[in-house]
Amino acid sequence: MSKPLPLVDIVIFGGHGDLALRKIMPALYYLFSEKHINPHSRVISTTHNPFDHDQHLQLVKTNLNENLENEYFSEEHWLSFSSQLSCIVMDITQADDYKPLTESLNQFPDRDRVNYLSTPSSLFGDICTSLQESKLITKNSRVVLEKPIGHDLDSFKKLDDHVTAVFDECSIFRIDHYLGKDTVQNILALRFSNALFMPLWNNQCIDHIQITVSEEVGTG
């Protein structure tokens, strides 16, 4: 008998941003549809702009239809997935605005909590500090940081120090989704499975590697 899936509350900070709507929500939809996430888990999006519940669902649904591949979207799966979605209007830089989020999360204090920071990295420290001040970090809390983290080594170290002061290292997940692309993974396979390249592909012979991934969507 398979082990039951744990209940989890997933909080997406910046839940109406491009990353959240184009990448994170479709990924969560896939996981829900393929029964990799407990169907009673919750996905809570934060947004600075005023949105009611129905507007939030319509926004997510529209973006799922646009971004899911191979017509994967179905009304049956959407009904199940959407029943777990909610939206909280708040200023994520202000600790006082975390009261509605606190009330929501404390309904299920023993659940796993995933805090996905889908925001500019300049806000990572403020969000983590506010979570700590609001007593929203439990032994089951995790934080996910999407790249870029800072704009150079010094800014990365400063941000990383801020986050590690709040979360244990084992609870911090630094994500660069482009490192999971097939082309990048094939570079590793090519190096370690080829006797010709193996002794030469190292920091003594290669100054740097530049990978360009062209997308149809611009920075706008």
C-alpha positions as CSV (number, residue, x, y, z in Angstrom):
1,M,0.0,0.0,0.0
2,S,1.5,3.4,-1.1
3,K,2.2,6.0,1.5
4,P,-0.4,8.8,1.5
5,L,0.8,12.1,0.2
6,P,1.5,14.8,2.8
7,L,-0.7,17.8,3.1
8,V,1.2,21.0,2.2
9,D,0.4,24.7,2.0
10,I,2.2,26.3,-0.9
11,V,2.5,30.1,-0.6
12,I,3.6,31.9,-3.8
13,F,4.8,35.4,-3.1
14,G,4.3,37.5,-6.2
15,G,1.6,35.1,-7.3
16,H,0.4,37.2,-10.2
17,G,3.8,37.8,-11.7
18,D,5.1,36.3,-15.0
19,L,7.1,33.6,-13.3
20,A,4.2,32.4,-11.2
21,L,1.6,32.4,-13.9
22,R,3.8,31.0,-16.8
23,K,5.9,28.5,-14.9
24,I,4.9,27.7,-11.3
25,M,1.1,27.4,-11.7
26,P,1.3,25.2,-14.8
27,A,3.9,23.0,-12.9
28,L,1.6,22.7,-9.9
29,Y,-1.3,21.9,-12.2
30,Y,0.7,19.1,-13.7
31,L,1.5,17.7,-10.2
32,F,-2.1,17.9,-9.0
33,S,-3.4,16.3,-12.2
34,E,-0.9,13.4,-12.0
35,K,-1.7,12.9,-8.3
36,H,1.8,13.9,-7.0
37,I,0.3,16.4,-4.6
38,N,-2.3,15.7,-2.0
39,P,-5.6,17.0,-3.5
40,H,-6.4,18.7,-0.2
41,S,-3.2,20.8,-0.2
42,R,-3.6,24.5,-0.8
43,V,-1.9,27.0,-3.1
44,I,-2.0,30.5,-1.7
45,S,-1.0,33.4,-4.0
46,T,-0.1,36.8,-2.7
47,T,-0.7,39.9,-4.8
48,H,-0.3,43.6,-4.3
49,N,-3.1,44.5,-6.6
50,P,-6.7,44.2,-5.4
51,F,-8.2,40.9,-6.7
52,D,-11.2,39.0,-5.4
53,H,-11.4,35.2,-5.4
54,D,-13.2,34.8,-8.8
55,Q,-10.8,37.2,-10.5
56,H,-7.9,35.3,-9.2
57,L,-9.3,32.0,-10.5
58,Q,-10.0,33.5,-13.9
59,L,-6.5,34.9,-14.2
60,V,-4.9,31.5,-13.3
61,K,-7.3,29.6,-15.7
62,T,-6.5,32.0,-18.6
63,N,-2.8,31.6,-18.1
64,L,-3.0,27.8,-17.8
65,N,-4.8,27.6,-21.1
66,E,-2.1,29.8,-22.7
67,N,0.9,28.0,-21.2
68,L,0.1,24.3,-20.8
69,E,1.4,22.1,-23.6
70,N,-0.4,19.7,-25.9
71,E,-3.9,20.8,-24.7
72,Y,-3.2,19.3,-21.3
73,F,-5.8,21.5,-19.7
74,S,-9.2,19.9,-18.8
75,E,-12.2,21.2,-17.0
76,E,-12.3,18.1,-14.8
77,H,-8.7,18.7,-13.5
78,W,-9.3,22.4,-13.3
79,L,-12.3,21.9,-11.0
80,S,-10.2,19.9,-8.6
81,F,-7.1,22.1,-8.8
82,S,-9.0,25.4,-8.5
83,S,-10.8,24.3,-5.4
84,Q,-7.4,24.5,-3.6
85,L,-6.5,28.0,-4.9
86,S,-6.8,31.2,-2.9
87,C,-5.5,34.7,-3.1
88,I,-4.4,37.2,-0.4
89,V,-4.0,40.9,-1.2
90,M,-1.0,42.2,0.8
91,D,2.2,44.2,0.7
92,I,4.8,41.6,1.2
93,T,7.3,44.2,2.4
94,Q,5.2,45.2,5.4
95,A,5.0,42.8,8.3
96,D,1.6,44.1,9.4
97,D,0.1,42.9,6.1
98,Y,0.9,39.3,7.0
99,K,-2.0,39.0,9.4
100,P,-4.4,37.4,6.8
101,L,-1.7,35.0,5.7
102,T,-1.0,34.1,9.4
103,E,-4.7,33.4,10.0
104,S,-4.9,31.2,6.9
105,L,-1.7,29.2,7.6
106,N,-2.5,28.7,11.3
107,Q,-5.7,26.9,10.4
108,F,-3.3,23.9,9.7
109,P,-0.2,24.6,11.8
110,D,1.2,21.1,11.3
111,R,1.2,21.0,7.5
112,D,4.4,21.3,5.4
113,R,4.8,24.9,4.2
114,V,6.5,25.8,1.0
115,N,7.3,29.5,0.6
116,Y,8.0,30.2,-3.1
117,L,9.6,33.6,-3.5
118,S,8.5,34.5,-7.1
119,T,9.6,38.1,-6.6
120,P,12.7,40.2,-7.4
121,S,15.6,39.0,-5.3
122,S,15.8,42.4,-3.6
123,L,12.6,41.4,-1.7
124,F,13.9,38.0,-0.5
125,G,15.3,39.3,2.8
126,D,12.3,41.4,3.6
127,I,9.9,38.4,3.0
128,C,12.0,36.0,5.1
129,T,12.2,38.5,8.0
130,S,8.5,39.2,7.9
131,L,7.8,35.4,8.0
132,Q,10.0,35.2,11.0
133,E,8.4,38.2,12.8
134,S,4.9,36.8,12.0
135,K,5.9,33.4,13.5
136,L,5.1,31.6,10.3
137,I,8.3,29.5,10.1
138,T,7.9,26.1,11.6
139,K,10.0,22.9,11.6
140,N,8.1,22.0,8.4
141,S,8.7,25.2,6.5
142,R,10.7,25.5,3.3
143,V,11.7,28.5,1.2
144,V,12.4,28.4,-2.5
145,L,14.5,31.1,-4.1
146,E,14.3,31.5,-7.9
147,K,17.3,32.9,-9.7
148,P,18.7,35.4,-10.2
149,I,19.7,35.8,-6.6
150,G,21.3,39.2,-6.5
151,H,23.2,40.8,-9.4
152,D,26.8,39.9,-8.5
153,L,28.7,37.9,-5.9
154,D,28.6,40.5,-3.2
155,S,24.8,41.0,-3.5
156,F,24.3,37.3,-3.6
157,K,26.3,36.8,-0.4
158,K,24.3,39.6,1.3
159,L,21.0,38.1,0.3
160,D,22.1,34.6,1.2
161,D,23.2,35.7,4.7
162,H,19.8,37.3,5.2
163,V,17.9,34.2,4.2
164,T,20.2,31.7,6.2
165,A,19.7,33.9,9.3
166,V,16.0,32.9,9.2
167,F,15.9,29.5,7.6
168,D,18.1,26.4,8.2
169,E,20.3,25.5,5.2
170,C,18.4,22.2,4.8
171,S,15.2,24.2,4.3
172,I,16.5,26.5,1.6
173,F,16.1,25.5,-2.1
174,R,17.8,27.7,-4.7
175,I,16.3,27.1,-8.1
176,D,17.6,27.7,-11.6
177,H,15.1,26.0,-13.9
178,Y,17.3,26.4,-17.0
179,L,19.8,24.1,-15.5
180,G,17.2,21.4,-15.9
181,K,16.9,21.9,-19.7
182,D,17.8,18.9,-21.8
183,T,20.5,20.8,-23.7
184,V,22.3,21.7,-20.4
185,Q,22.0,18.2,-19.0
186,N,23.4,16.8,-22.3
187,I,26.6,18.9,-21.7
188,L,27.2,16.9,-18.5
189,A,26.5,13.6,-20.2
190,L,28.8,14.5,-23.1
191,R,31.7,15.4,-20.8
192,F,31.6,12.5,-18.4
193,S,30.9,9.8,-21.0
194,N,33.5,10.8,-23.5
195,A,37.1,9.8,-22.9
196,L,38.4,12.6,-25.2
197,F,36.6,15.4,-23.5
198,M,36.8,14.2,-19.9
199,P,40.5,15.2,-19.2
200,L,40.2,18.5,-21.0
201,W,36.9,19.9,-19.9
202,N,37.9,21.5,-16.6
203,N,38.7,24.9,-15.2
204,Q,42.3,24.7,-16.4
205,C,41.3,24.6,-20.0
206,I,37.9,26.3,-20.1
207,D,37.5,29.9,-19.0
208,H,33.7,30.0,-19.0
209,I,30.6,28.5,-20.6
210,Q,27.8,30.7,-22.1
211,I,24.4,29.3,-22.8
212,T,21.8,31.3,-24.6
213,V,18.1,30.3,-24.4
214,S,16.0,32.3,-26.8
215,E,12.4,32.8,-25.7
216,E,9.4,34.2,-27.6
217,V,8.4,36.2,-24.5
218,G,10.3,39.4,-23.9
219,T,11.3,41.1,-20.7
220,G,8.1,43.2,-20.9
